Amino acid sequence: MKTASICTIGDEILIGQIVDTNSSHIARQLNLLGIQVKYMTSIGDDRARILSELGNCLDNTDIVIVTGGLGPTKDDITKDALRELSGARGYKQSPEQMAHIERILGARGIPLIDTNRAQALVPDSCTVIPNKLGTAPGMAFYGLGKHRSSALYSLPGVPFEAIGLLPDVMADIRHHFDLEEITHHTVVTFGIPESTLAKQIEAWEDALPANIHLAYLPNPTIGVRLRLTQFGGQADFTPYLTELQSLLGEAIYGEGDDTLQSVIGDKLRAAGKTLALAESCTGGHLSELITSVPGCSDYYKGSVTSYSNEVKMKVLGVREETLAQHGAVSEACVREMASGVLRALDTDYAVATSGIAGPGGGSPRKPVGTAWLAAAKKLPDGRVEVATQCVHFASSRSVNIERFASYALDLLRRNL
């Protein structure tokens, strides 16, 4: 199995000024190719450290992917360190990258200056991977490391630029390295905690053939992804997936990159149905998830962020006596919120949330992390049927909100 190192360069990462998201994206893509990531490191803007760390990675892994340090400012010293590391004699200009730089700056009305032109200069030992989204090109270097068999790929640090170059980098890796054939299949589950899930399918997992590996990939918003991987040859996972379906039932909601919101969107679109939202504790996060799916205008009409009781009553029709008797965080309230927004926006389905995200506002009877959720649907005879669920979490405010929203979507999914 081929191995890799991922290195981020820049003082801004080490002092916590920015969060490194590039490494996780790169690691996932390498893993899909069957390449094991052995090292993941961050290096400050120090030339000696860059040369030492990258040299060590090249000596000990087959592939090194570097992000950062390629900007137009004086502290971006990665390019010159790579020139020395690769034994380049000097620099050459990349005509294709120069054309992209001129196009990008021209579209923004920014005059071209020497520092911009310098970004099209690359060590003469590299193969340029043109960056169509920014000014700093990607660079590939081959025949490095103590065995002269390792490759280094240098990418800009701006996340959308680095991620935009990854398809070209992965294609180049496939071209230059003899990779072991690998097959993946991912099943997405929701509503069963990872530890419980592992116990529930323990016997099934133990019975998997030795060449098939199972990975648990938990995410509070998506659920737990179960990824089956077979090394060597094409795999037919059908028998194992059939058994897994019988064990987990409706907890399985999708495959691959499916999310709750994408699966819900597919179901609504296929049925020609529409959706509205009434949010309190989630504060618009549910709407954000729904509208993250391209084409959601086919089924999504809109939402009411009814944070105050006044809006709950005046816009959604929640009764004053309901709030007085049960409170806003109650089954009775979310029932009326869901029914109210369904009627107000004239949709087939609706979801409502009301809870206490924290850190304050809780009580012994309704502690922080408590939320009531409702999913309403219009029946053929015009009546409205509402399903409800109460959830309790003990996380930070932001994580509580994410989980409230995810469980609300899952409640809708189960009632579509």
N, C-alpha and C positions, 0 to 999 in steps of 0.2 A: 504494500500500500504506500502511495506517495504521501509525503508529509509537507506541512506548510507552517510558516510563521506569518503573523499579522502585526505590523508595527505602525503606530501613529506617532507623528512628529509634531511638536509644538508645545511651548510653555503654557499656552492657554488651556491645554488639556490637563496638565499636571497641577495647575493651580485651581482647577475646578471652574474656570470661566466658561467653558463649553463642555457639553457632554459628548463623549465618543459613541456615536451610533453606527459609524462606518464599520467597526470591527465585527459587530454582530451580523450585519448584512453580508459581509464578506465571508464570515465563517459558515453561514448557512449555505451560501452558494458553493463553497469548497466542499462542504459535507455532501451536497447533492451529487458531486462528481466522484465521491468516494475517497476524498483526500482528507487525511487526518490533520487537524490543526494542533500542533504540539506547543507552540508558543504564541502568546499575545502580550505585547508590551507597548508602553508609551515612552517616548524619548523626548527630552527637552531640546531647545534650540542650541545645542552644543555640538560643534563639528566633530570633536574627538569621540564623544559618546555615540553620535550617529554612526561613525565609521566602525567603532568597536562593536556596537550592538548588531548592526546589520551584517557585519562580517561574521559574527558568531552564528547568527541565524542562517546565513548562507552555507556555513560549514556543516550545519546540523540538520537542515531541512532541504527539501528539493525545490520548494517554491517560497518566495518571500513577497508579500504584498504590503506596500508602504503607502500611507495616505498622509497628506499634509506637507507643509514646508515648500510649496511651489508657487507662492504668490509673488507679487511685484515688489514687496517691501524688503528692506535690507536684512531683516531677521529670518527671511526664508532662504536657508542655506543648504537645503537638501540636494538641490540639483548639482551644486559644485561638489558636495560629498560623494554623490553617485558618480560624477565624472572621475574622481580619484579612485573610488572603489572598483570601478569597471575598467580602469586602465585606459580611458579615452585620451586621445591626444589633444583634443580641443572641442570646439562647439560647431554645430551646423544649424542652419535655419530650416525649420519645417514650413515649406510653402503652404501646405494645407492648413496648418494651425494659424499661420499668419493671416490667411484669408478669413478664417473664423473670427480672429481677433478684430480685424477691420470691420467685419459685418456686425459683430456684437456692439462694438463701441459706436459705430455709425448709427445703428438703430436707437441707441440711447442718447445720441447727440453729444458724445464725449470725444474730445480731440485725442488723437493717437500720439502718445509720447514715448520716450526711449524705454521707460520701464515696461510699457506694454509690448514694445517690439522685442524686448529681451526675453519675454515669456515664450516666444516662438523659437528661441535658441535652445538647443538640446545637446547633450554630449554626443560626439560623433560615433560612439559605440552603441547607441541605443536604436531601437526600432520605435518609431512614433506611433502612438495610438491616438488619433485625433479626438479632441474633446469638443463636441459640437454644442455643448451647453455652457462653456466658459472659456477663459483665456489660457489656462495652464494645460498643456497637453499631457496625456498619459505616456509613459515610457516603459519599454520592455528591454531588459538586459539579459543576455544568455551566456552560458559557459562560465559562471562564477562559482565561488566557493572552493574549498580545498580539493574537491574532485573535478572542478571545472564542468560540473553538470547541472548546477542549480540556476534557476531563473529568478529575476527580481522584476516586479512590476511596481512602478511608482505612479500614484494617482493623486489628483488634487484633494485637499481636505474638505472642501465644501460638500456636504452630504449628497445633495441631488446630483452634483457633477460626478462624484465618485461612484454612486450607484448607477448613474447613467452609463458609465464606462464598463461596468462589470460584465455585461453580456459579451463585449469584445474581448475582455481579459479571459473569461472562461473559455471562449472559443479558441483563443490562442493557447491556453494551457492544454486543451484537448488535442490541439494540433502538434504541440511540441513534446508531450509526454504520453507514454504508453500506460493508459489508465485501466485499472481493473474494471470490468463491466459490473455495473451496480444497478439495482432496481429498487425503487421506493414506492410505497403506497401508504397514504396517510388517511386515517379515520378521525373525525372530529366528534368529541363528546361534550356534553354539558350537564351539569347538575350533580355529578358524582365527584367528591374530592379525590385527589390523586391517590392518597393512601388507601381509601376505601376501594377505589377502582382497581388498584394493584392487587388487593386481596380478593376482589370479586373475580378477577380473571387469572389468578395465580396458576391454577391447574392448566388452563389453556396456554398460558405463556410457557410453562415448563414443558409442554408437549411440542412446542415449535421445533423444527429441525435445527441442527447445529449451525447451519449456514444462514439462518434467518434471525435477525436481531430486532428486538422491540425496544423503542425509545419512548419515554413519556415526556411530553412537552407541554407543561401546564401554563395557562395564561388566564388571569382573572376575568378578562373581558371575553375571550373566545371559548374558554373551557380547556379540556385536556386533549391534546392531539396525541394519537397513538400512531407512531410511524414504524411500519415494517420495512426492513431493509434486507435484501439478499445480495451477497457478493458473489460474482461469478455466474454468468449465464442469465438468461431471461427467466423471470419468476412468474408463476401463476399463484396468486395469493387467494384465489376464489374460495377454496375449501376452508381456509383459516378465517376469512372474513365472514363466511356464512355462520361458522361456529360463534364468532364474536358477536354477530348480530343477535343470535339467539340468547346470548348471555346478557347483553346490555339493552336490547330493545330500543325504545324511543330516545334513550340517552344519546344514541348516535344520531347526529343531525346532518352530517355532511362528510365530504372527502376533500383531500388536498388543501387548497387555500380557502375553502368555504368559511364564511363567518355566519353568525346568527342573522345579521342584517341582510347578507346576500341571499341566504336560503329563504328567508321570509319574503324578500323581494321577488325571487323566482316564483314562489308559490302564489303570491298576490297577482303577479303579472299573468301567470298561466290561467288563473281563475277569473281574471278580469275584475278583481276586487280592489277596493280603496282603503286607505288607512289614515287615521288622525291620531294625534297624541295630546294628552293633558299632563303636563309635568309640573311637579312642585319641587320635591327634593333633588331631582336630577337636573333641574335648572337649564334645560335645553340640550343636555348631553345625549338623550335618546334621539332627538331630532338630528343632532350631529352625526350619530351612527347611521341612521337611516339615510341621510342625504350624502353619506360617503360612498354610496353605491351608485355607479353611473346608471342613468336611465330611471332613477327613482321617481321622476315626475309622472311616470306611467301609472303609479298607484298611490303615491303619497300626496295628500292634499295640504297638510300643514299641522301646526300645533298651537296650543295655548300654554304659555308658561305661567301657571296660576300660583305664584309664590305666596301671595297674600290671600287671606280668607275672603276679602272683599271681591277679588277677581274670581275666586272659586264660586261665590254666590252669584255675582252679577253676570258673569260670562258663561259659566258652566252649569249654572242652575243648581248648585249644591244648596240644600235647605239650611236655613239658619239653625233650626232645631237639631239637625244632624251634627253640626259643628259644636253646638252647645252640649249635646248629650254624649257624643262619642269623641270629639276632637278631630282635628285635621288629619292626624296620623291614625287612621282607623279604616276598617273594612267598609263601613257604611259610606265614608267620605269618598274613597277611591271608586266605589261602585257608581256613585252619582257623578263623579268627575268623568269616568269613562263613558257612561251613558250620555252625559251632557255634551261632551265634545263630539261624540259620534253623531248626535242629532244636529248640533250646531254646524258642523262641517259636512253633514250629509254623506257619511262614509259607511262602508260595510263592516269595518273593524276599527277598534280604538284601544289605546293603552293608556293607563293612568298610573302615576306614581306619587306617593306622599310619605315622607319619612323624616328622620333626624340624622343628617349626615355628620354632624359634630363640628368642632369638638365639644360645644356646649349644647344646651337645649334638651338634654335627656332627663328622665325621671326614673324612679325605681320601677314603675309600671311600664314605661316606654323608654328604655335606655338608648343612649347614642348607638347608632348602627341599626336601628329598627326601621323598617319600611313596609308599608302595605302597597301591593301592586294589583292592578286589575286589567283584564283583557275582555273587552266587550265585542260582541258580534251581533249583527242584525239578522234575524231569522226571516225566512220567506214570508211569514204572515205579518211581518212588521214589528214583532216584539223584539226586545233586546235581551240577550243572554250574557251574563257576566260571570267570569271565573276570577277568583281572587287568590292571593298568596301573601303570607307574611314572612319576611326574611329578617335575620339578625346577623350582623357582622360586627367585628371589633377591630376595624382598621382605621387608617387616617381618613380625613374627610374626602380627599380626592379618590382614594381606593373604594371607600364606601359608595360614593356616587357611581363609579364605574360598575361596581357589582350590582347596585340597585338597577341600573340601566340594563345590564346583561340579563339579569333574572327576569326583568320585565319583558325583554324580547323573547326569552325562552318560554315564558308563560304564553305569550302570543303564538309562538311557533307550535306549541303543544295543543293550542285550541283553534288553529287554522282549519 
